[in-house]
């Protein structure tokens, strides 16, 4: 199936690794032109070089700390012609409300929660002026299934789910689609770090983190490429009526 994404400029935040890099790969495979953003310029260029070699498309990179509002504004000003924005940057630490200090909450929310909100605000306005565009927020299942030992992330994700639904319900007036994807635990370095902390609390042994994963659908974690394939498909003009929705991708795990 041709997803009609060839030549589209796709901005992926947190694009140097994990789900972000997988999204850039999936869009590039459709002939889209990824723009990768993350803090580490060297990691970005290595990621971009790999995508160029595998898919033969133009890949741009911009190093920026998206926890900073001014950096987000500079990024939006430098990239006025983006067709698809994938908000993916941000790793909220695990821990209960008693484990994390307020400085940790604020730092985590500055990047993921306020970062997503601000980037969406900036690019919705730019897309409104251009007459169309798509914004995808990669959020997380813990916003739907909150846990005591992931209080900061659960609350942040829940806020982003509500935000995405509210904005996507009205952005269609300007031919702008805003929707989200909630991945469950996915095989990334970040998830390993979260579950190491959980294993430390539960078993007093970080190395037992795989045991803390519990009863997983299909007996495994989700793969970044699977999340990326859904993001890419839903960003296609073939799914043009989708907006204001957040799609759960957890293999049915919330009902197990």
C-alpha positions in Angstrom: 0.0 0.0 0.0 1.3 3.4 -1.0 0.9 5.7 2.1 1.3 8.8 0.0 4.1 10.1 2.2 6.8 10.4 -0.3 8.5 13.9 -0.2 6.8 14.9 3.0 9.0 16.5 5.6 8.6 14.7 8.9 10.1 16.2 12.1 10.8 13.5 14.8 11.8 14.7 18.2 14.0 12.3 20.2 15.0 11.0 16.8 18.4 9.6 17.5 17.4 6.3 19.2 14.5 4.1 20.3 11.0 4.8 19.1 12.0 8.1 17.5 14.7 6.6 15.4 12.4 3.7 14.4 9.8 6.3 13.3 12.3 8.1 11.2 13.3 4.8 9.5 9.6 3.9 8.8 8.9 7.3 7.3 12.1 7.2 5.2 11.0 3.7 3.9 7.9 5.5 2.5 10.0 8.1 0.8 9.4 10.8 3.4 12.2 13.2 4.4 13.0 13.0 8.1 14.2 15.8 10.2 15.8 14.4 13.4 16.0 16.4 16.6 17.7 15.4 19.9 20.3 16.9 22.2 23.4 14.9 21.1 24.6 16.1 17.7 26.9 13.2 17.2 24.2 10.6 17.9 21.9 12.5 15.5 24.4 12.4 12.7 25.1 8.7 13.2 21.4 8.0 13.1 20.9 10.2 10.0 23.8 8.6 8.1 22.3 5.1 8.7 18.9 6.2 7.3 20.5 7.9 4.3 22.5 4.7 3.5 19.5 2.4 3.9 16.8 4.5 2.2 18.5 7.0 -0.1 16.5 10.0 1.2 17.5 13.4 2.5 17.8 13.5 6.3 18.3 16.7 8.2 19.4 17.0 11.8 19.1 19.7 14.4 20.6 19.4 17.9 18.3 21.1 20.5 17.3 20.7 24.1 13.5 20.6 23.9 13.2 21.0 27.6 13.9 24.7 26.9 11.1 26.8 25.6 13.3 29.1 23.6 14.9 26.2 21.9 11.5 24.9 20.9 10.6 28.3 19.5 13.9 28.5 17.5 13.2 25.0 16.1 9.7 25.9 14.9 11.0 29.1 13.3 13.8 27.2 11.5 11.4 24.6 10.2 8.3 26.3 8.7 7.5 23.7 6.1 7.0 20.6 8.3 4.2 18.3 7.1 4.2 15.8 10.0 5.4 16.4 13.6 6.1 13.4 15.7 6.5 14.4 19.4 8.5 11.7 21.0 11.3 13.3 23.1 11.1 12.7 26.8 11.8 10.1 29.4 9.9 10.4 32.7 11.6 8.5 35.5 10.0 5.8 37.5 9.2 6.0 41.2 6.3 6.7 43.5 5.2 10.1 44.7 7.4 9.6 47.7 10.5 8.6 45.7 10.9 11.6 43.4 11.6 15.2 44.4 9.7 18.1 42.9 12.8 19.1 40.9 12.7 15.7 39.2 9.0 16.1 38.5 9.5 19.5 37.0 12.5 18.5 34.9 10.7 15.5 33.5 7.5 17.5 32.7 9.5 20.3 31.1 10.7 18.0 28.4 7.8 15.6 27.8 4.6 17.3 29.0 5.3 21.0 28.4 7.6 20.1 25.5 4.8 18.2 23.7 2.2 21.0 24.5 4.5 23.8 23.4 5.6 22.0 20.2 2.0 21.2 19.3 1.0 24.8 19.9 3.8 26.1 17.7 3.2 23.7 14.9 -0.6 23.8 14.9 -0.3 27.5 14.3 2.2 27.0 11.5 0.1 24.3 9.9 -3.1 26.3 10.3 -1.4 29.1 8.3 -0.3 26.6 5.6 -3.6 24.9 5.3 -2.9 21.5 6.7 -0.6 19.1 8.6 -0.4 16.2 11.0 0.9 16.0 14.6 1.4 12.7 16.4 2.0 12.5 20.1 3.8 9.3 21.2 2.5 9.2 24.8 2.3 5.9 26.8 -0.1 3.4 28.2 0.6 4.4 31.8 -1.6 7.4 31.2 -4.5 4.9 30.8 -3.2 2.4 33.5 -1.6 4.6 36.2 0.7 2.9 38.7 1.9 4.0 42.1 5.5 3.3 41.2 5.3 5.4 38.0 3.3 8.3 39.4 5.2 11.1 37.6 4.9 9.4 34.2 1.3 8.2 34.7 0.2 11.7 35.5 2.2 13.3 32.7 0.9 10.8 30.1 -2.7 11.3 31.3 -2.4 15.0 30.9 -1.0 14.5 27.3 -3.9 12.2 26.4 -6.4 14.8 27.4 -4.5 17.5 25.7 -4.2 15.6 22.5 -8.0 14.8 22.5 -8.9 18.4 23.1 -6.6 19.9 20.5 -7.4 17.2 17.8 -11.1 17.8 18.2 -10.8 21.3 16.9 -7.7 21.4 14.8 -9.7 19.7 12.0 -11.2 23.1 11.3 -7.9 24.0 9.7 -7.2 20.7 8.0 -4.7 19.8 10.8 -4.9 16.4 12.4 -3.7 15.9 16.0 -3.7 12.4 17.5 -1.7 10.1 19.7 -0.3 6.6 20.2 0.0 5.0 23.6 2.8 2.3 23.4 3.1 -0.2 26.3 6.5 -1.2 27.5 8.8 -1.2 24.4 12.3 -2.7 24.0 14.3 0.5 24.5 17.1 1.6 26.9 14.6 3.9 28.7 12.2 1.0 29.5 15.1 -1.1 30.8 16.1 1.8 33.1 12.5 2.2 34.4 12.2 -1.5 35.2 15.6 -1.7 36.8 14.4 0.9 39.3 11.2 -1.1 39.8 13.2 -4.3 40.4 15.4 -2.4 42.9 12.3 -1.5 44.8 10.6 -4.9 44.5 13.5 -7.3 44.7 16.4 -5.1 46.0 18.2 -6.2 42.8 18.3 -4.1 39.6 19.5 -7.1 37.6 16.2 -8.8 38.1 14.4 -6.2 36.0 13.1 -8.7 33.5 11.1 -10.3 36.2 9.4 -7.0 37.0 8.0 -6.9 33.5 5.3 -9.3 34.5 2.9 -11.3 32.3 3.5 -9.7 28.8 1.2 -10.2 25.8 2.9 -12.5 23.2 5.5 -13.1 26.0 7.6 -10.1 25.0 8.0 -6.3 24.9 6.8 -4.4 22.0 9.4 -3.5 19.3 10.1 0.1 18.4 9.6 -0.8 14.7 6.0 -1.9 15.6 5.2 1.4 17.2 6.8 3.2 14.3 4.8 1.3 11.7 1.5 2.4 13.4 2.6 6.0 13.7 3.6 6.1 10.0 0.3 4.4 8.8 -1.9 6.7 10.9 0.0 9.8 9.6 -0.9 8.8 6.0 -3.5 10.8 4.1 -5.2 7.4 3.7 -6.3 7.8 7.3 -7.3 11.4 6.9 -10.4 11.2 9.2 -8.4 10.4 12.3 -8.0 13.2 14.8 -8.6 13.8 18.5 -8.0 10.1 19.2 -5.3 8.3 21.1 -4.7 4.7 20.0 -3.6 2.2 22.6 -1.0 -0.3 21.4 -0.4 -2.7 24.3 -1.3 -6.1 22.9 -4.3 -6.1 25.1 -2.1 -6.0 28.2 -4.3 -3.7 30.2 -7.0 -6.4 30.3 -4.7 -9.3 31.3 
